[in-house]
Amino acid sequence: MNPQTIPAGSTVTLQGGDCTTLGSFVAVSGGENQVAGSGEVQTLTSSPGDAWTISVHNPGADAATVNVTSVCQPV
């Protein structure tokens, strides 16, 4: 897991694991799981690449913690 913190009221870009560490792999999909914070984090965009990348907004009054995962596939 790679817990990443999103400050209250912020919009940030987060990445899952880098699939290129496995060799000739890319991230074809992924997901996120909020593990802390009072406001429900909103996913604005998500995209494939070397790692699964998402843009999220934290509307809560405190920081949120999110785990982002990449689903890797050989190229």
LUMBA-971869 format. One record per residue (C-alpha): x, y, z. Coordinates in pm, whole numbers. Last residue first. Layout:
N
{{X,Y,Z}}
...
This chain:
75
{{304,-435,-2318}}
{{256,-644,-2003}}
{{-35,-549,-1776}}
{{-35,-373,-1438}}
{{-332,-285,-1219}}
{{-225,21,-1019}}
{{-341,93,-665}}
{{-400,423,-482}}
{{-433,428,-100}}
{{-601,744,32}}
{{-555,944,352}}
{{-774,1246,422}}
{{-679,1569,598}}
{{-948,1745,800}}
{{-1250,1967,730}}
{{-1357,1747,440}}
{{-1403,1843,73}}
{{-1096,1639,-33}}
{{-1060,1654,-411}}
{{-895,1385,-622}}
{{-695,1362,-945}}
{{-596,1007,-1027}}
{{-295,841,-1188}}
{{-250,465,-1238}}
{{122,416,-1298}}
{{336,391,-1615}}
{{20,506,-1794}}
{{-354,483,-1728}}
{{-585,772,-1630}}
{{-823,884,-1358}}
{{-1010,1211,-1318}}
{{-1220,1390,-1054}}
{{-1227,1133,-773}}
{{-1410,1283,-474}}
{{-1280,1213,-121}}
{{-1558,1157,133}}
{{-1503,1398,419}}
{{-1406,1275,768}}
{{-1054,1156,691}}
{{-884,816,690}}
{{-861,496,481}}
{{-993,614,144}}
{{-949,342,-117}}
{{-837,409,-471}}
{{-843,222,-794}}
{{-650,98,-1088}}
{{-655,41,-1460}}
{{-422,-34,-1750}}
{{-98,43,-1567}}
{{194,-41,-1793}}
{{441,-329,-1801}}
{{769,-397,-1982}}
{{973,-471,-1668}}
{{813,-505,-1324}}
{{946,-166,-1205}}
{{763,-22,-1508}}
{{432,-74,-1323}}
{{491,223,-1091}}
{{256,183,-794}}
{{-42,414,-768}}
{{-29,784,-836}}
{{-191,1091,-681}}
{{-293,1431,-821}}
{{-424,1683,-571}}
{{-732,1897,-498}}
{{-734,2048,-151}}
{{-1009,2141,96}}
{{-845,1951,382}}
{{-497,1823,293}}
{{-473,1500,89}}
{{-239,1241,237}}
{{-103,939,48}}
{{-100,582,177}}
{{104,357,-52}}
{{0,0,0}}
